[in-house]
Amino acid sequence: MEEKTKEEEESHTDSSEVKAPPKQRLTACLISAAFFGSVGSSFLYGYNLSVVNAPASYIKTFYNKTWIDRYNEPIGEETVTLLWSITVSIFAIGGLVGALTVSFLIKALGRKGTLLANNALALIAALLLALGETAGSFEMLIIGRFIIGMDSGVSLSVLPMYLGEISPRQVRGSIGQFHAIFICLGVFIGQVLGLPEIFGQESRWNFLFAFLAFPALLQLCVLPFLPESPRFLLMERRDEVGAEKAFQAFLGRTDVSRELDEVHAESRAQNTQRTASVLELFRKRSLRWQLITVIVVMSCYQLCGLNAIWYYTNGIFEEAGFEKALIPYITLSTGGIETLAAIISGLVIEKIGRRPLLIFGFSAMAVFFSLLTVFLHFQDRFSWMPYLSFTSILLLIASFCSGPGGVPFVLTGELFEQSYRPAAFMIAGTVNWLSNFAVGLLFPFIQAALQTFAFLLFMVVCVAGAVYLFVILPETKNKTFVEISQSFSKMNRVADQTEEREMQDVLDANGLKCADVEMESSF
């Protein structure tokens, strides 16, 4: 009896010692994968949000010249507005097409392989956009925008998935914010290169689009030497050796048995669940509110109005009363503040959490959209009013980047387990790009009809998003996928412990304890 007691005490002591996991550090491999993955993906998306802004007048002049050459008459004002709106918004249609192909691509090529293959679209688009003026074809510009939209549609779904799967859960949010930071950096670089001293001239605007090839080539040179997602390798390719090497590279240690055991257990628990289709995800009762949440968050991400600010910044500042020569430099400050806010958000997301950042971001945006409306309405009455409009835009951008600018992509990866994640990202991408297209196409007409009150529509979207998130969204910071699913179980009206029991049964069958895996595993 005494021997048994001693054995139990020793077992308890050993278990307690094992359950104290080392603090997870960021490795060079993990940082490199996040950096170079984002360079050829998120960066290009952000760059294409702002790159059309500076050369807008030159492109319209090119459209007019081409029209005269073809039809011997100047282009009508409504026609050039329509062509310009199509040029801006076709980017989102391409994004939608790209997002719809993601599920097929990642199954055939994997996460990293899809990102690499996607660079072919960026290189083709760069050629079409850069040579459109030389060829006298505005159709090449429109097709090029469509193709680079496809590139962004693929990357905006695949990159967050890749980053979420290679990141230990203790730093999953911070690594996921690389996506948002590089979107902001892309916007900023697009503004810098669009300055009159660089490529923002009538004779150089096509170089703005030629630059698209550089980030794509950089990613092609580096990403092949970095590991694929270990979860993908183990659960979908059954490549245990490759998964072990990937875990070792990303975690920076040789003993990754616990991580392998956890993914094995999850794989066995989902053995009867092949990769789910979009229709199956819609039918899954236990994921109903997770799906609704992703749809709401991604809708608000686009319909909150920030892309309208990026697409038409120059026009907004002109109407606010700023001198035309100063506008490119004023616009540059907006990209700088966006990048800074995104970096700060990435540094604090693991301390503050996803939910507070989202609620604060949308709430603050609603306030600043209201103030911007007031300031624009009275801009003709006071000479100092344009400066208040400018300040409101800066604060609005900072509010967006504090949470709504990047957290929705992190959240989409966290709310779903492996078998449902591709379908979830496809739905999120579809909602994202349809909303983006609606803003890009309709905002010029809404602005013409409502004038200074156009931004009140975005204020309503921000308020609705903040209220929904406050009521529905649980915190996902540093939680396993099972724990996150359990947070939604009461709303979905399913048994609280169903998924945990399935996992526990598998782990018990293999001589493991679920609590030990969760405590010790980085993933």
N, C-alpha and C positions, 0 to 999 in steps of 0.2 A: 504493500500500500504506500509505504514511504517512498519507494523507488518510483512508483507511478506519479506521485505528487511532484517529486524532483524533476522527472521527465517533463511534466506539464509546465512547471515553472521555467525550465530551460527552454522549452518550446515557445512559451510566451515571451521570454526575454529575447530569443532569437528573432521572433516575429516582429517585436517592437523595434529591434535594431534595423531589420530589413525594411521596415515601413518608413524609415526616414530617408526620403529620396534626396540625392544631391541637387543643389540648385542648378537649374538648366542655364547654360551659357550659350550665347550666340556664337556660332562657328563661322569660319571664313567661307566654308562651302554653302551654308545656309544664306549668309548675306549675299554671296555672289549669285546664287540662284535667284534670289529676290530682286537683286539689282539688274542683272542682265535679262532676266525674264520680263521685268517691267520696262526696260529701255526700248525693246522692240515691240511692246504691246501697249501698255498704259500711256507711255510717253507719246506714241503716235496718235492715240485717240485724243489726248489733250491738245496736241499740236494742231490737229485738224479742226478742233473747235474754234481756235483763234486765228488760224493762218489765213482764212478768207476775209478777215475783218479789214486789215490794212490795205490790201490791193483791190478792195471792192469797186472803187470808182474806175480803176484801170481796167478791170475785167469787164465792167459794163461798157466802157469805151471800146474795148476789143469786140464785144458782142455787136455793138452798133456798126463798127467798121466792117466786120464780117457780113452783117446783114446788108449793108450798102453794096459791098462787092458782089453779093449773090443776087440781090433783088433790085438794085439801083434805086433804093429809097431808104431813108433813115428808119430805124426801128421805133415803133410806138412806145410810149411811156409804160403803158400797161403790159405790153409784151416783154419789155426788158425787165420789169418788176417780176413778171411771172418766171422768166428764164433764170433770173437771179435767185428767186425763191426755190426753184427746182434745183439749182446748183447747190444751194445750202442744204436743202432738206433731203436730197437724194442720198446724201451721206447716211441718213438714218434708215432709208429703205435698204441700202446695202448692208447696214448693220443688222437689220432684221433677218435678211437672207443668211448672213453669216451665222447669226445666233441659232437659226433653225438647223444648221448643218453640224452643230457642235457634237451632238450625241453620237452621230455616225463617225465623225472624225476621231474623237477620243477613244472610241472602241477600236478603231483600226490602227491608229498611230500612237495612242497614249497621250498623256498631258504634255510632256516635253516635245514629243514628236509633232504634235499638232501646232504648238507654238513655232517650231522651226519651219514646218511646211507653210505656215501662214505668211511667212516673210516673202514668199513668191508673189502674193497679192500686193504687198507694199511696193515691191520693185516694179511690177507692171503698172501700178497706179502712178508711181513717180514718173515713169516714162511718158505716160499719156498726158498727165497734168503739165509736165515741163515742156512738152513739145506741141501742145495744143495751139499756142499762138503761132509758132513757126509754120504749122500745117494749115493755119487759117480755119480751124475747126473748133467751134465752141462745144460740139458734141463730144470731142475728146475730153474736155474738161468735165463735162457732166458724167461721162462713163468712168473717168478716172476717180471722181468723187464717189461714185457708186462702188467701185472696186475697193478703194481705201476704206469705205464704210464696211464692206464685207470683212476686211482684215480686222477692223475694230470690233465688229460683231463677234467674231471668233475669239479674239484675244480677251475681250471683256468678260467672257464666260469661262474660258479655259484658265487664264492666269490666276484669278482668285481661287479656283478649284485646286490648281497646282500648289499655290502658296499655302492654302489651308491644309493640304495633305502632307506637305513636307515640314510643317512647323510644329514643334512641341506645343502642347496646349497652354503652357505657361507664357508663351510669347506669340501665340497664334494671332492675336489682335495686332500687335506691333508689326509683325512680318506682313500681315494682310494690308496694313496701311501703306506699304511700299506702293501698292497699286494706286491709292489716292494721291500720294506724294508725287508720283511720276506723271499722273494726269495733270496735276497743277504745274509741274515743272515743264511739261509739254506746252501748256497754255502760255506760260511765261516766255519760253524760248521762241514760240511763234510770234509773240509780241515784240521781242527784241530784234529778231531777224526782219520783222516788218517795219522797222524804223526807216525813215527816209535815207539815213546815212548808210544803211546796209542794203536790203533788198526791196524796201518800200518805195520804189521808183517805177515809172512806166516802162523803163527799159530793162528792169531786173526782176519784176514780180514773178516770172516763171521759175527763178532760182529758189523761191520760197517752197515750191512744190518739188523741185529736184532734191531738196534736202531730205525728203521723206526716205530716200534710199539709205542714208547714212545710219540711222538707228537700226534699220532692218539688217544691214550688213554686219553691224557690230554684234547683234544678237546671234547671227549665223556663225560668227567666228568663235564665240565663247560658249554658248549654251550647249553645244554637242558634248563638251567635256564635263558637264555637270550631271548629277544623277537624275533619273526619272523618279516620279513619286513612288516611294516604297510601298504604300498602300495599294496603288494600282498594280505594281509588279507582283505583289503577293496574292491579292484577292482576285485579280482578273487575268493575270498572265501566269500565275502559279510558279513564278520564278523566285524561289526562296533565296538562292545565292545572290541574285541581283538585289533583292529587297534588303538582305542583310548588309550588303556593301553600301547601299543607299542610306540605310539607317546609321551605319557607322560614320559615313561622311557627314551627314546632316547633324548628328548628335555629338560628333567629336570624341567617341569612345568605342572601344572594341567590343565590349559586352552589351549587346542589344537583344539578349534573349527574351527579356520581359516585353519589349516592344513587339518582337516577332510573335510571342505567345498571345499577346492581346489581339493582334490583327488576325492570327489564326483562329482565335476564339470567335471574333466577330464574323469571320468568314464562314465558320461552321454554323453559327447561329443564323446566318442568312443563306445557308446552303440551298434552301428551298425557294429563295427569293432571287431570281435572276435580276439583272439590271432592269429597273422598272421603266415602263413607257410613261409618256405624259398623261395618257388616259388613265393608267393605273394609279398614278399619283393623285389625280383629281378624285378618283373613287376611294382612295384610302382614308377611312374615317379618322384614324389615329394621327393623321398629318394634316387635317383640315385647316386648323388655325395657323399652323406653320406656313401653309401655302397661302392663305389669305394675307398673313403678315408680310410675306415676301412680295406679293402683288401690290399691296398698299405702299410698302416702303419704296419699291422700285418705281411705282407711279409717281410718288411724291418727289423722288430723286430727280426726275425729269420735269414734272409739272410745277415744281416749286419756282421755276422761272429763271434759274441761273444761266442756263444755256441761251436764253433770250438776251441776257446781259452780254454774254460772250459774242454771240453772232452779230449783235447790233450795237456794240459799245460806242463806236464812233458816232453813229447817228444819235444815240442817247445824249452823249456829251455835247454834241452840236446844239441840240435842242435845249440843253441845260445852260447854254450861253457861253461855253468856253471857246477861245479862239481856235481856229482849225489847225494852225501850225503847232499848237501845244497838245492837241488831243493824243497823238501817238505816245507822247511821254507820260501823259496822265493815265492812259490805258496801261502802260507798262507797270505803273505802281499797283494796279489791281492784280496783275499776275504775280507780282512779288508778295503781296499780302496773302494771296491764296496759297502760295507755296509755303510760306512761313506758318500759316495756320494749320496746314496739313501736317507739317513736320511736328508741330507741338502736339497735335491730336495723336499722332503715332507714338509720341513719348509718354503720353498720359493714359492711353486707352486701357492698359492693363491695370491701372490704379483706379481710374474713375469708372470704367465699365462702358459697355455699348449703349445701354438704355439711356443713361443720363446725357450722354453726348448727343444722341439723336433728338431727344426731347428738347434739350437746350437749343440745339442748332435750329430746328424748325420754329420754335417759339421766337427766338431772336430774329430770324428771318422775317417772320410775320410783322414784328415791330418795325423793322427797318424798311420793309416794303411800304408800310403805312406812312412812315416819315418821308420816304422818297416821293410818294404820291403828293403829299402836302407841299414839299419843297419844289417839285416840278410845276405844280399848279400856280405857285406864287413867284416863279422865277423871274417873271417880267417886271415885277413890282419893286424888287430890291436887288441892288447890284451884288450883294454878298450871298444871295440865296443859292447860286450855282455851287458855291463851296460846301454848303450844307448837303446839297444833292450828291456831290462827290464823296463826302464823308459817309453818307448813308450807304452808297454803293460799296465802299471799302468795308464797312462793318457788316454789310449784307454778305459779301463774299467770305469774310472771315468766319461768320456764323455758319455758312454752308460747309466750309472746310473743317470746322470743328467737329463735325459728326456726319451730317447727311452726305458729304462728299465721298466718303470712303467706307463707312460702317455698313451700308446696305450690302455691299459685296462680301464683306466678312461674315455678315449675318446669314446670307444665303447658304454659305458653305457650312455654317455651324448648326442650322436648324434641321438638317437632313443627314441621315446616315448614308453609307457608301452606295447602296443599291438605288437610292432615290435621288442622289445628288446631281447626276447628269440631267435628269428630267427637270429637276428644280431650277437648275441654271438655264435650261432652255426656256422655261416659262418666264423666269426673271428677265432673260435677254429679250424675249418677245415683247414683254410689257415695257421694258426700258426703251427699246428702239421705236415702238409705235408711239410712245409718249414723246420721244425726241423728235420724231417726224412731225407730229402734230404741232409742237412748239415752233419748230423751224419754219413750217409752211404757213401757219395761221397767225403768228405774232405780228408780222408787218401789217396785216389787214386789221387785226384787233387794235393795234396801236393807232392806225389811221382812223378807226371808228371811235375809240374811247379816249384818245389823246393821253393826257397825264393820268387818267384813271385806269389805264390798262393793267398796271401792276397790282391793283386791288384783287384781281382774279388769282394771282399767285399768292397773295396774302391769305386768301380763303383756303387754298390748298395746304399751305404751311400750318395753319391753325388746325385743320382737320387731321393732318398727319400727326401733329404733336398730341392731340387728344387721343387718337387711336393708340399710339404707342404707350401713352401714360396708362391707359386702361388695360391693354392686352399684353404688351411685350414683357416677358420676364428677363432678368439679367442672364447672359450666357457666359460671362467672363470666367475663365478657368474651369469650365464644366466639361465633362465628357459628353459625347453625343447621347448616351443613354439618359444622363441627368437632365439634359435639355429637353429630350422627349417627354420625360416625366413631368417637367414644368408645365407642359401643355395638356397633360392627360385629363385633368378635370374639365377644361374647356372643351376638349374633344369628346368627353363623356366615354372614355375607355378606362379599363382597369389600370390603376396607378403603376402596378408592378409587372405588367405583362411582359414588356420587353426585357426588364431586368431579370425576370425569372428565366426567360429563354437563354439569356447570356449566362446566368448562373448555372443552369443545367449543363451547358456545354463545358464551362470551366470546371465544374465539379467532376464531370466525366473524365477530364484530363488531369485531375489531381491538383487544380489550382483554386485559389480563392479569389473571388471577384474583387474584394476589398484590397487585397494585396496588389493586384494588377493595376487598379485605379490609382493607388497610392504611389506605386513605384514607376509605372510607365510614364514616359514623357508625353505620349500621345493619347 
